[in-house]
């Protein structure tokens, strides 16, 4: 199969290398570390960055305008990306098939691993203490929260998970984790040296952040709007790490291969229908 891979970060470079390595014809434009080829008048299978767009531009240093892609696709084209958003309608208007892999499985769960590992790396970069023996609060117990809590626990951190659902509470406690009620924090907040948020909604107010110790490091792993105000965090003198795209920064090869494999899986399913 022939693929055009456009823009993005190191993930798209590794996705291109993986697809080429297993025998597919791969062309690239605007991909870091890859040579640019002139984009043709028509592209059948197009792989966008993950996430795909920033405004009307493709994410990445090349910043390709969306118009440069739209007039090259038609009813025989297939578009792959992540968080394509309202641009999916523009592609649909050109009758192209669009696959947004941002919430697709098993990619979403698989991506939770490099996200969790990246969060741990980032935490270490912003703190003078070890995670071993540190008091950590993980906000949310979804895909990323589950894997992150387990990895912190494996590093001998003291891990508390703040959550809502009774089944999640039972699972976390069965795995030896301490639990608390998210947004309530009846166990208090003054004990934590690291707070990792995985919830894309306010779960930590300014008043609650004021209860945190001054050397606490807060890491925002969730998509917008996030779980707490960065402005309030900085006003309180707390260390705040806004951490989007961790797989692309800390494990681009793994994330890129996972992206490529997920695309091939989708195509195989389409062929079998």
VMD Tcl script that draws the C-alpha trace (Angstrom):
set ca {
  {0.00 0.00 0.00}
  {1.04 3.59 -0.59}
  {0.97 6.17 2.24}
  {1.60 9.90 2.41}
  {2.73 10.94 5.89}
  {2.54 14.66 6.61}
  {3.89 16.92 9.34}
  {3.90 16.12 13.03}
  {6.73 15.23 15.38}
  {9.08 12.27 15.77}
  {6.10 9.91 16.00}
  {5.35 10.38 12.30}
  {8.98 9.75 11.44}
  {8.92 6.39 13.24}
  {5.50 5.55 11.77}
  {6.96 6.17 8.30}
  {10.02 4.04 9.04}
  {7.88 1.21 10.38}
  {5.51 1.17 7.40}
  {8.42 1.33 4.96}
  {10.20 -1.46 6.82}
  {7.32 -3.88 6.35}
  {7.09 -3.27 2.63}
  {4.72 -0.34 2.14}
  {5.44 2.57 -0.19}
  {5.85 5.65 2.01}
  {6.19 9.31 1.00}
  {6.75 12.13 3.49}
  {6.44 15.89 3.63}
  {7.18 18.04 6.67}
  {8.09 15.04 8.82}
  {11.10 15.62 11.14}
  {14.11 13.59 10.07}
  {12.59 12.61 6.71}
  {13.13 14.04 3.23}
  {10.36 16.09 1.65}
  {8.77 14.88 -1.56}
  {6.54 17.16 -3.64}
  {2.95 16.40 -2.73}
  {1.02 14.96 -5.68}
  {-2.27 16.23 -7.05}
  {-4.04 13.30 -5.39}
  {-3.33 11.32 -2.22}
  {-5.15 8.06 -1.50}
  {-3.97 7.27 2.04}
  {-2.87 10.25 4.09}
  {-1.49 10.05 7.64}
  {-1.75 13.29 9.60}
  {0.00 14.12 12.88}
  {-1.31 12.86 16.21}
  {-2.93 15.22 17.29}
  {-3.52 16.61 13.80}
  {-4.18 20.34 13.71}
  {-3.35 23.62 15.38}
  {-5.93 26.01 14.06}
  {-5.94 25.78 10.26}
  {-2.39 24.38 10.15}
  {-1.09 20.86 10.40}
  {0.85 20.34 13.63}
  {4.61 20.31 13.24}
  {7.39 22.64 12.15}
  {6.20 22.51 8.54}
  {2.80 23.98 9.53}
  {1.11 22.84 6.31}
  {-2.17 24.71 5.70}
  {-5.27 22.52 5.65}
  {-6.08 23.80 2.14}
  {-2.92 22.14 0.83}
  {-4.37 18.78 1.84}
  {-8.05 19.28 1.13}
  {-7.71 19.84 -2.62}
  {-5.63 16.66 -2.90}
  {-8.28 14.27 -1.56}
  {-11.58 12.97 -2.92}
  {-14.03 10.12 -2.52}
  {-11.31 7.50 -2.93}
  {-9.11 9.02 -0.23}
  {-8.67 7.87 3.36}
  {-7.45 10.23 6.08}
  {-5.91 9.08 9.37}
  {-5.26 11.40 12.30}
  {-5.97 12.24 15.90}
  {-8.21 15.00 17.27}
  {-9.12 16.06 13.74}
  {-12.05 18.01 15.17}
  {-14.14 20.21 12.89}
  {-11.79 19.60 9.96}
  {-13.33 16.13 9.69}
  {-16.36 17.84 8.16}
  {-14.17 19.56 5.57}
  {-12.70 16.21 4.54}
  {-16.17 14.66 4.50}
  {-17.30 17.47 2.20}
  {-14.63 16.24 -0.21}
  {-16.16 12.76 0.26}
  {-12.96 11.40 1.84}
  {-13.16 8.77 4.58}
  {-11.83 10.01 7.90}
  {-10.52 7.90 10.78}
  {-9.83 9.79 13.99}
  {-7.72 7.44 16.11}
  {-7.53 9.68 19.18}
  {-10.14 7.70 21.12}
  {-9.81 4.39 19.30}
  {-8.83 1.13 20.94}
  {-6.41 -0.47 21.44}
  {-4.35 2.66 20.61}
  {-5.79 4.73 23.45}
  {-4.89 2.17 26.09}
  {-1.51 1.43 24.49}
  {-0.66 5.15 24.45}
  {-1.35 5.32 28.19}
  {1.94 3.50 28.81}
  {4.27 6.08 27.20}
  {2.11 8.83 28.72}
  {2.58 7.41 32.21}
  {6.32 6.86 31.71}
  {6.69 10.38 30.30}
  {4.85 11.81 33.31}
  {7.27 10.05 35.64}
  {10.27 11.41 33.68}
  {8.80 14.92 33.79}
  {8.14 14.68 37.51}
  {11.76 13.74 38.14}
  {13.00 16.62 35.98}
  {11.10 19.13 38.13}
  {11.82 17.83 41.60}
  {14.99 17.34 43.66}
  {13.60 14.26 45.42}
  {13.07 10.63 44.43}
  {9.68 9.19 43.70}
  {10.72 6.34 45.99}
  {9.03 7.17 49.28}
  {7.31 10.27 47.89}
  {3.64 10.98 48.53}
  {1.81 11.06 45.18}
  {-1.80 11.89 44.31}
  {-3.23 10.65 41.01}
  {-6.43 12.44 40.01}
  {-8.64 10.11 37.99}
  {-8.48 6.36 37.48}
  {-9.06 5.89 33.77}
  {-6.58 4.35 31.34}
  {-3.70 6.69 32.13}
  {-4.55 6.90 35.83}
  {-4.52 3.12 36.27}
  {-1.17 2.62 34.54}
  {0.44 5.67 36.15}
  {-0.65 4.64 39.65}
  {0.74 1.14 39.11}
  {4.09 2.44 37.86}
  {4.42 4.91 40.74}
  {3.60 2.13 43.17}
  {6.28 -0.05 41.55}
  {8.78 2.74 42.24}
  {7.87 2.52 45.95}
  {5.98 5.83 45.99}
  {3.09 6.24 48.42}
  {0.20 6.49 45.97}
  {-3.30 7.82 46.59}
  {-5.84 7.72 43.76}
  {-8.72 10.21 43.79}
  {-11.75 8.83 41.95}
  {-15.54 8.68 41.82}
  {-16.74 5.21 40.86}
  {-17.17 2.43 43.42}
  {-15.87 -0.31 41.06}
  {-12.70 1.73 40.44}
  {-12.28 2.23 44.17}
  {-12.60 -1.50 44.79}
  {-10.02 -2.27 42.08}
  {-7.54 0.34 43.30}
  {-7.79 -0.85 46.89}
  {-7.45 -4.49 45.80}
  {-4.16 -3.46 44.17}
  {-2.95 -1.92 47.41}
  {-3.57 1.72 46.57}
  {-5.02 4.29 48.94}
  {-8.17 5.96 47.58}
  {-9.91 9.27 48.10}
  {-12.96 11.03 46.71}
  {-12.06 13.29 43.81}
  {-12.95 16.98 44.30}
  {-13.47 16.30 48.02}
  {-10.08 15.03 49.26}
  {-11.16 14.05 52.74}
  {-7.64 12.75 53.42}
  {-6.29 16.27 52.97}
  {-3.93 17.70 50.36}
  {-1.04 19.03 52.43}
  {0.81 15.68 52.40}
  {1.45 15.38 48.65}
  {4.78 16.05 46.96}
  {3.47 15.22 43.47}
  {-0.02 15.62 41.99}
  {-0.75 14.04 38.58}
  {-4.02 15.05 36.92}
  {-5.61 12.87 34.23}
  {-9.12 14.39 34.24}
  {-10.10 16.98 31.54}
  {-12.37 18.94 33.90}
  {-11.78 21.03 37.00}
  {-11.08 18.69 39.89}
  {-8.75 20.93 41.91}
  {-9.90 24.44 42.81}
  {-7.69 27.39 43.67}
  {-8.73 27.08 47.31}
  {-7.74 23.42 47.31}
  {-4.41 24.15 45.61}
  {-3.67 26.64 48.40}
  {-3.66 23.66 50.77}
  {-0.79 21.97 48.92}
  {2.74 22.21 50.23}
  {4.87 24.82 48.45}
  {7.31 22.25 47.07}
  {4.55 20.17 45.50}
  {4.91 19.51 41.76}
  {1.66 19.46 39.76}
  {1.57 17.71 36.40}
  {-1.28 18.33 33.97}
  {-1.68 15.26 31.75}
  {-5.28 15.82 30.64}
  {-6.47 17.58 27.52}
  {-8.07 21.04 27.70}
  {-9.46 22.47 29.87}
  {-7.43 20.34 32.29}
  {-8.04 19.74 35.96}
  {-6.75 22.94 37.52}
  {-5.87 26.53 36.68}
  {-2.24 27.06 35.72}
  {-2.61 30.76 36.49}
  {-3.75 30.06 40.04}
  {-1.07 27.43 40.40}
  {1.66 29.90 39.45}
  {0.14 32.62 41.64}
  {0.49 30.25 44.60}
  {4.14 29.67 43.75}
  {3.62 26.01 42.91}
  {5.56 24.16 40.22}
  {3.17 23.38 37.38}
  {4.05 21.21 34.38}
  {1.65 21.37 31.45}
  {2.41 18.09 29.69}
  {0.60 17.47 26.38}
  {1.98 15.00 23.86}
  {4.13 13.02 26.28}
  {4.33 9.91 24.04}
  {5.79 12.03 21.24}
  {8.38 13.59 23.54}
  {9.48 10.65 25.67}
  {8.74 7.57 23.54}
  {8.28 8.69 19.91}
  {9.41 5.39 18.41}
  {6.97 3.34 20.48}
  {4.15 5.83 19.91}
  {4.84 6.08 16.18}
  {4.85 2.32 15.70}
  {1.62 2.00 17.71}
  {0.04 4.68 15.48}
  {1.12 2.89 12.29}
  {-0.06 -0.50 13.57}
  {-3.46 0.95 14.48}
  {-3.82 2.39 10.97}
  {-3.01 -0.98 9.41}
  {-5.52 -2.69 11.70}
  {-8.24 -0.30 10.54}
  {-7.41 -0.94 6.91}
  {-7.47 -4.70 7.45}
  {-10.92 -4.44 9.03}
  {-12.13 -2.35 6.10}
  {-10.84 -4.93 3.61}
  {-12.58 -7.76 5.46}
  {-16.02 -6.11 5.25}
}
mol new
graphics top color blue
foreach p $ca { graphics top sphere $p radius 0.5 }
foreach p [lrange $ca 0 end-1] q [lrange $ca 1 end] { graphics top cylinder $p $q radius 0.2 }
display resetview
